[in-house]
Amino acid sequence: MWQDEIVDKIHQIREQHAKSFNYDLDAMFADWQKKQAKSGRQIISKSLNPRTQPTSICG
């Protein structure tokens, strides 16, 4: 089976990150948020404003 070296490297990095936080999702998420805040990049939410959601015509 063909393997992508880049995907393999991403999996390795993710595994190392998870292991460093003892697979604690809350701690991992907090770390990602901290890194995101430090990056200085503009954060754009994918969530939509409920007022802009189309209304259902079926019920």
C-alpha positions in Angstrom: 0.0 0.0 0.0 1.2 3.5 -0.8 2.2 5.7 2.1 2.5 9.5 2.1 5.5 10.6 4.0 3.9 14.0 4.9 0.8 12.4 6.3 3.0 9.9 8.3 5.0 12.9 9.7 1.7 14.7 10.7 0.5 11.5 12.5 3.8 11.3 14.3 3.7 14.9 15.4 0.1 14.5 16.6 1.0 11.3 18.5 3.9 13.1 20.2 1.7 16.0 21.2 -1.0 13.8 22.6 1.5 11.7 24.5 3.1 14.8 26.0 -0.3 15.6 27.5 -1.0 12.0 28.6 -3.8 12.0 26.0 -5.8 14.5 28.0 -8.0 16.2 25.4 -8.7 19.2 27.7 -5.0 19.9 28.2 -4.3 19.4 24.5 -7.0 21.8 23.5 -5.8 24.4 26.0 -2.3 24.1 24.5 -3.6 24.6 21.0 -5.6 27.7 22.1 -2.4 29.1 23.8 -0.4 28.5 20.7 -3.1 30.0 18.5 -3.2 33.1 20.7 0.5 33.5 20.6 0.6 33.2 16.8 -0.8 36.7 16.3 -2.9 35.4 13.4 -6.5 36.5 12.9 -8.9 33.9 14.1 -12.0 33.3 12.0 -14.8 31.2 13.4 -16.6 28.8 11.1 -19.8 29.0 13.2 -22.7 30.8 11.5 -24.9 33.4 13.1 -28.2 31.7 13.9 -30.0 34.7 12.5 -28.5 34.1 9.1 -29.5 30.4 9.0 -32.1 29.6 6.4 -35.5 28.7 7.8 -37.0 25.3 7.1 -40.1 25.4 4.8 -40.9 21.7 5.7 -41.8 22.0 9.3 
